[in-house]
Amino acid sequence: MLEKTLASLRKVHAGKPLALHSDVDPQASWKIDEGDLYELLGNLLDNACKWCRQEVSVRMAIADGQLTIRVEDDGPGISDPDAILLRGVRADEQVAGHGIGLAMVRDIVEAYGGSLTVGRAAQGGAQINLVLPSWPSPAAGQT
């Protein structure tokens, strides 16, 4: 799923010199609805591609029975991490979008009983961390 998402984003952002890096733990498979995973990865990585100067990285790993997904970029970062998670809030009106992507990500993560944090990456851009617990909430529609 991650490789398909990255391939799509390379096409969508073909006019921008992008270096997309992925580091995926071979054990990082998780019971999650495919549509939910696509929304999570698509929104996070598309935002990173829009805002980066050139570098975007995604890391997926299993630790202590939890799936961790970290997306980082080398862009300007997020000045108000709390506000950016609200529906309709956009970091910059000059960049295309509707201001619902990160709010959707937050809603999906919460439906699975997980957590989302927004911070600053080592490269100076945004760093989004998702942690999904080992036993997703039944409300998430898992079988």
Secondary structure, 3 states (H helix, E strand, C coil): CHHHHHHHHHHHCCCCCCEEEEEECCCCCCCCCHHHHHHHHHHHHHHHHHHCCCEEEEEEEEECCEEEEEEEECCCCCCCCCHHHCCCCCCCCCCCCCCCHHHHHHHHHHHCCCEEEEEECCCCCEEEEEEECCCCCHHHCCC
